[in-house]
Amino acid sequence: MQRPAHRIQNILPFHAVEVFKNAQNLAEAGHDIISLGIGEPDFTAPEPVIQALKEAADQGLTQYTPPAGLGALREALAGYYAQAFDAPVDPERILITAGASGALNLVCLSVINPGDEILMPDPSYPANQNFVLAAGGAPRLIPTRADDRFHLSAQDIETHWTERTRGVLIASPSNPTGATIGKDNLRALIDAVRARAGFIIMDEIYLGLYYEDKPKSALCLDDDIIIINSFSKYFHMTGWRLGWTILPDWLTPSAEKLTASLSICAPTLAQHAALACFHEDSMAIYEQRRLAFKQRRDYLLPALQDLGFAIPVQPDGAFYIYADISQFSTDSMDFAQRLLHQAHVAVVPGIDFGPHFAKQMLRFSYATPQNLLEQAIERLQRLLQP
């Protein structure tokens, strides 16, 4: 009898997608659903990017690019990192990928051997575990604390590193918390990993969406870190499937060799269009939208607190709020279903992000228009404070 590969049994479900499906079913049945669940910007690519796509298509620029991507796009990204995040980067170290997912898949296959243990924070983005598993590695979630802004600490590295551990996969700002890791804490974590000859994969996909101090890339602290990023979140190009990875010199040739076989290249038209992201008029639009996200956060955060949700860590990036529901329920999955079916507001239960906080936490996304956020709060208020 034929059956799938054994690794499929270990792949973890993505509960946010299931919430989205349930919400879609209710919407198709005629219910007005407000989604604070899926982490996808409601903004789409601005007009200059769309126009660049049309021009590239009209010019027939649809053939394969080099496996590492268009040279002009790699140059533009290097300039972006230097200007926006104080991190000068050699364009030769940048590989263009099919989204951050393509970058994570490529990197995990490039550095993880079967049986290698990779430390990750609990909570964290659920699909990251599956990239490690698909490469034959063993993801190990380490419970974090609000005092550490739900990030791994140097003490966590010292406590949990074993002879099987090869490296860490972290993110700043984080999904689901929206919280960045402080410079001193990141420095200490890097030192702890380096002392054990490990590697660091840093997901910076939300780096451009910041609401307090201007961020710096982790590359400012250690040029040997593996960086993952994407055009999906800050540049609002989710379906365009375009991302990148910044690699250490020792890894770049191997990863480029591998990507030539795995994907040949990232989508060509999307690459040509992405060049327009870095034009002055496009960047001005992205800045306006970043401030719109900040306005939404500044509205939703106190509104949830007024309803009785506890927010252990104030988010300073991304577009998520990680909320404690202990006042209302001891089961976040059950509570999320209650909000969906009774208030018609979709949120993501904590189980998606790791077992340690699974029962007590929900993730709220504010990647939705301000007027819908206000309507969602009114619905929650009617349900929770009748």
C-alpha positions in Angstrom: 0.0 0.0 0.0 1.4 3.4 -1.0 1.7 6.1 1.6 3.3 9.5 2.1 6.9 9.9 3.4 7.3 9.4 7.2 8.3 13.0 7.6 4.7 14.1 6.8 3.6 12.6 10.1 5.8 15.1 12.0 4.6 18.2 10.1 2.6 20.4 12.4 -0.8 21.8 11.5 -1.2 25.6 10.9 -4.2 26.5 13.1 -4.4 30.0 11.7 -5.3 28.6 8.3 -8.0 26.5 9.9 -9.4 29.6 11.6 -9.4 31.4 8.2 -11.3 28.5 6.6 -13.9 28.5 9.4 -14.3 32.3 9.0 -14.6 31.9 5.2 -17.3 29.2 5.7 -19.3 31.5 8.0 -18.8 34.4 5.6 -20.1 32.3 2.7 -23.1 31.4 4.8 -24.0 35.2 5.0 -22.3 36.2 8.3 -20.2 39.4 8.4 -16.9 38.2 9.7 -14.1 40.6 10.8 -10.8 38.8 10.6 -8.1 39.7 13.1 -6.4 36.4 12.4 -4.4 36.0 9.2 -1.1 38.0 9.2 -1.4 39.5 5.8 -1.4 43.3 5.2 -4.7 44.7 3.9 -2.5 47.1 1.8 -1.3 45.8 -1.6 1.5 46.8 -3.8 1.5 50.5 -4.6 1.0 51.8 -8.1 4.7 52.3 -9.0 5.3 48.6 -8.3 2.3 47.5 -10.3 3.3 49.8 -13.2 6.8 48.3 -13.1 5.3 44.8 -13.4 3.2 45.8 -16.4 6.2 47.4 -18.1 8.4 44.3 -17.5 5.6 42.1 -19.0 5.2 44.3 -22.0 9.0 44.2 -22.6 8.9 40.4 -22.4 11.2 40.2 -19.3 9.8 36.8 -18.3 12.8 34.5 -18.8 14.8 32.9 -16.0 17.1 35.2 -14.0 20.4 33.9 -12.5 19.7 31.6 -9.5 20.7 34.3 -7.1 18.4 36.8 -8.6 18.6 40.0 -10.6 21.9 41.8 -9.9 20.0 45.2 -9.8 17.6 43.9 -7.2 20.4 42.5 -5.0 22.2 45.9 -5.3 18.9 47.7 -4.3 18.5 45.4 -1.3 22.1 46.1 -0.2 21.4 49.8 -0.4 18.2 49.4 1.5 19.9 47.5 4.4 22.6 50.1 4.6 20.3 53.1 4.6 17.3 51.8 6.6 19.0 49.4 9.1 22.7 50.6 9.3 23.9 47.3 7.9 26.3 47.5 4.9 26.0 44.3 2.9 27.9 42.9 -0.1 25.2 42.3 -2.8 27.0 39.0 -3.6 25.8 37.7 -0.2 22.1 38.3 -1.1 20.0 35.5 -2.7 16.5 36.3 -4.0 14.0 33.6 -3.1 10.4 32.7 -3.6 9.2 34.5 -0.5 10.6 34.1 3.1 9.4 30.5 3.0 11.7 29.8 0.0 14.5 31.5 1.9 13.9 29.4 5.1 13.6 26.2 3.1 16.9 26.9 1.3 18.7 27.9 4.4 17.5 24.9 6.5 18.6 22.5 3.7 21.9 24.3 3.5 22.9 24.2 7.2 20.9 21.4 8.9 22.0 17.8 8.9 19.7 14.9 9.9 19.2 14.9 13.6 20.6 18.4 14.3 18.7 20.1 17.0 17.6 23.7 16.4 16.5 25.8 19.4 13.5 28.1 18.9 11.4 30.3 21.2 8.0 29.3 22.4 6.0 31.2 21.2 7.1 31.5 17.6 5.8 31.3 14.0 4.6 27.7 13.6 5.8 27.0 10.1 9.4 27.5 11.2 9.4 24.1 12.9 8.2 22.5 9.7 11.1 23.9 7.7 13.5 22.4 10.2 11.7 19.0 10.2 11.6 19.0 6.4 15.4 19.3 6.4 15.7 16.4 8.8 16.4 18.5 11.8 14.8 18.4 15.3 13.1 21.7 16.3 13.1 22.2 20.1 10.8 24.9 21.5 12.1 26.6 24.6 9.5 28.3 26.8 10.2 32.0 27.1 9.2 34.7 29.6 7.5 38.1 29.4 10.5 39.5 31.2 12.6 38.6 28.1 9.9 39.9 25.8 9.1 36.2 24.8 12.6 35.9 23.2 15.3 33.4 23.8 18.0 34.6 26.2 21.6 33.8 26.7 20.6 31.9 29.8 18.3 29.8 27.7 21.2 28.9 25.4 23.4 27.9 28.3 20.6 25.9 29.9 19.2 24.0 26.9 22.2 23.6 24.5 23.1 19.9 24.1 25.7 18.0 22.1 23.0 17.6 19.4 22.3 21.4 19.2 23.5 23.0 16.0 22.0 26.5 16.1 19.0 28.8 16.8 16.1 30.1 14.7 14.8 33.4 16.0 12.8 36.4 14.8 12.7 40.1 15.7 10.1 41.6 15.6 8.4 38.3 16.5 5.2 36.6 15.3 3.0 36.3 17.4 4.1 38.9 19.9 5.2 41.9 17.7 8.1 42.4 20.2 11.7 43.1 19.2 14.6 41.7 21.1 16.7 44.3 22.8 20.2 45.0 21.5 22.0 44.0 24.7 20.0 40.8 25.0 20.6 39.9 21.4 24.3 40.6 21.8 24.4 38.2 24.8 22.5 35.6 22.9 24.8 35.8 19.9 27.8 35.4 22.1 26.3 32.4 23.9 25.6 30.7 20.5 29.0 31.6 19.1 30.8 30.2 22.2 29.2 26.9 21.2 30.2 27.1 17.5 26.5 27.4 16.5 24.7 29.2 13.8 22.0 31.9 14.0 19.1 32.2 11.6 17.4 35.5 12.2 14.0 36.2 10.6 13.7 39.9 10.0 10.6 39.8 7.9 8.9 42.5 10.1 12.0 44.7 10.6 10.6 47.5 8.5 7.3 47.7 10.5 8.5 49.4 13.7 6.7 51.8 16.0 9.3 53.0 18.5 13.0 53.3 18.0 14.4 52.9 14.5 15.6 49.3 14.2 19.0 48.0 13.2 19.5 44.7 11.5 21.1 41.9 13.6 24.0 42.1 11.1 25.1 45.3 12.9 26.1 43.0 15.8 27.4 40.0 13.9 28.1 39.9 10.2 28.0 36.1 10.2 24.3 35.8 11.0 21.9 34.2 8.4 19.2 36.7 7.6 15.7 35.9 6.3 13.4 38.7 4.9 10.6 39.2 2.4 8.7 41.6 0.2 5.4 40.3 1.8 5.0 42.3 4.9 6.6 45.8 4.8 6.3 46.0 1.0 2.8 44.4 0.9 3.5 41.9 -1.8 2.3 38.6 -0.2 1.1 36.8 -3.3 4.0 37.9 -5.4 6.2 35.3 -3.6 9.4 37.2 -3.4 11.9 37.2 -0.5 15.6 37.1 0.1 18.3 35.7 2.4 21.6 37.4 3.4 24.2 34.7 3.9 27.7 34.5 5.4 30.5 34.2 2.9 31.1 30.5 3.9 27.5 29.6 3.0 26.7 31.7 -0.1 28.2 29.4 -2.8 26.6 26.2 -1.4 23.2 27.9 -1.1 23.4 29.3 -4.6 24.3 25.9 -5.9 21.3 24.4 -4.2 18.8 27.0 -5.3 19.7 26.5 -8.9 18.2 23.0 -8.6 15.4 23.6 -6.1 13.8 26.7 -7.8 16.0 27.8 -10.7 15.1 31.3 -9.7 12.5 33.4 -8.0 9.6 34.7 -10.1 11.1 36.9 -12.7 8.3 39.5 -13.2 8.1 39.9 -9.5 11.8 40.7 -9.3 11.6 43.4 -12.0 8.6 44.9 -10.3 10.3 44.9 -6.9 12.9 47.2 -8.2 10.3 49.9 -8.0 9.8 49.3 -4.3 13.0 51.4 -3.6 12.0 54.4 -5.6 11.4 57.6 -3.6 7.7 57.8 -4.3 7.2 54.1 -3.3 9.2 54.5 -0.1 7.0 57.5 0.8 3.9 55.3 0.5 5.4 52.6 2.6 6.2 55.1 5.3 2.6 56.4 5.3 1.4 52.8 5.7 3.8 52.1 8.5 2.4 55.0 10.4 -1.1 53.7 9.7 -0.2 50.4 11.3 1.2 52.3 14.3 -2.1 54.2 14.6 -4.0 50.9 14.5 -1.7 49.4 17.2 -2.2 52.5 19.4 -5.9 52.1 19.1 -6.2 48.3 19.5 -3.8 47.8 22.4 -5.6 50.0 25.0 -9.0 48.9 23.6 -8.2 45.2 24.3 -6.8 46.1 27.7 -10.1 48.0 28.5 -12.0 44.8 27.7 -10.0 42.9 30.2 -7.3 41.3 28.1 -3.8 41.4 29.7 -1.0 42.3 27.3 2.3 40.9 28.9 4.6 42.6 26.4 3.8 45.8 24.4 4.4 45.2 20.7 6.8 47.6 19.0 6.8 46.0 15.6 4.9 43.8 13.1 1.1 44.0 13.3 0.3 41.6 16.2 -0.9 41.8 19.8 -0.3 38.7 22.0 -3.0 38.8 24.6 -3.7 36.8 27.8 -7.3 35.6 28.0 -7.1 34.2 31.6 -9.9 36.6 32.8 -12.3 35.0 30.3 -11.2 31.4 29.7 -8.7 28.6 30.4 -8.9 27.3 26.8 -7.8 29.7 24.0 -9.1 27.3 21.2 -12.5 27.2 22.8 -12.5 30.9 23.4 -11.4 31.7 19.8 -14.3 29.6 18.5 -16.6 31.5 20.8 -15.4 34.9 19.5 -15.8 33.6 15.9 -19.2 32.1 16.2 -20.8 34.6 18.7 -19.0 37.9 17.9 -18.0 37.0 14.3 -14.4 38.1 15.0 -11.7 35.8 13.9 -8.5 35.5 16.0 -5.7 32.9 16.3 -5.5 30.6 19.4 -2.2 30.3 21.2 -1.7 26.7 20.3 -0.4 27.7 16.9 2.7 29.2 18.4 3.8 26.5 20.9 2.5 24.5 23.7 3.7 26.5 26.7 1.2 29.4 26.3 -1.3 27.5 24.2 -4.2 27.6 26.6 -4.0 31.2 27.8 -3.0 33.4 24.8 -4.6 34.7 21.6 -3.0 36.5 18.7 -4.8 39.6 17.4 -3.7 41.0 14.0 -4.3 44.6 13.2 -3.5 44.2 9.5 -7.0 45.3 8.8 -8.6 48.8 8.3 -9.2 51.1 11.3 -12.9 51.1 10.9 -13.1 47.3 11.1 -10.9 47.3 14.2 -13.4 49.6 15.8 -16.3 47.4 14.8 -14.5 44.4 16.1 -14.0 46.0 19.5 -17.7 46.9 19.6 -18.6 43.3 18.9 -16.2 42.0 21.6 -17.5 44.5 24.1 -21.1 43.3 23.5 -20.0 39.7 24.0 -17.6 40.2 27.0 -19.2 43.2 28.8 -22.9 42.8 28.2 
